[in-house]
Amino acid sequence: MNTTHIKDTDERKKLKRAARKKATPLAKRAADVARGSQKRKVRKVVKGQTKKR
């Protein structure tokens, strides 16, 4: 929900909370999907190489 046009903080909070309540709940993660499956994987560094990133 885009509420950037609303200047009053309390009003913005009320609208956001209402939108959150109205939104459909997120689907549960399937049992066979790992928790960090979307995370960027860290590449293994070979011995003797410098860490560039």
C-alpha positions in Angstrom: 0.0 0.0 0.0 1.4 3.4 -1.0 0.7 5.9 1.7 3.5 8.4 1.0 0.9 11.1 0.1 -0.5 11.1 3.6 1.4 13.4 5.9 -0.4 12.6 9.2 1.5 9.7 10.9 -1.4 8.4 12.9 -3.7 8.4 9.8 -1.0 6.6 7.8 -0.6 4.0 10.6 -4.4 3.4 10.7 -4.6 2.9 6.9 -1.6 0.5 6.9 -2.9 -1.6 9.7 -6.3 -1.8 8.1 -4.7 -2.9 4.8 -2.6 -5.5 6.6 -5.6 -6.9 8.3 -7.6 -7.1 5.0 -4.8 -8.7 3.0 -4.9 -12.4 2.4 -2.5 -14.4 4.5 0.7 -15.6 2.9 0.8 -19.3 1.9 2.8 -21.6 4.1 6.2 -22.7 2.8 6.2 -26.2 1.5 7.9 -28.8 3.6 10.5 -29.6 1.0 11.7 -26.0 0.5 14.6 -24.9 2.6 14.2 -21.8 4.7 17.0 -19.9 3.1 16.4 -21.1 -0.4 16.1 -17.6 -1.8 19.3 -16.3 -0.2 22.4 -15.6 -2.3 24.8 -18.4 -1.8 28.4 -17.6 -0.7 31.0 -19.0 -3.1 33.7 -21.1 -1.6 37.1 -19.4 -1.7 40.0 -21.5 -3.0 43.1 -21.5 -0.7 45.6 -18.9 -1.9 43.0 -16.7 -3.5 42.2 -13.2 -2.3 38.6 -12.3 -1.2 37.5 -9.8 -3.8 33.8 -9.7 -2.7 
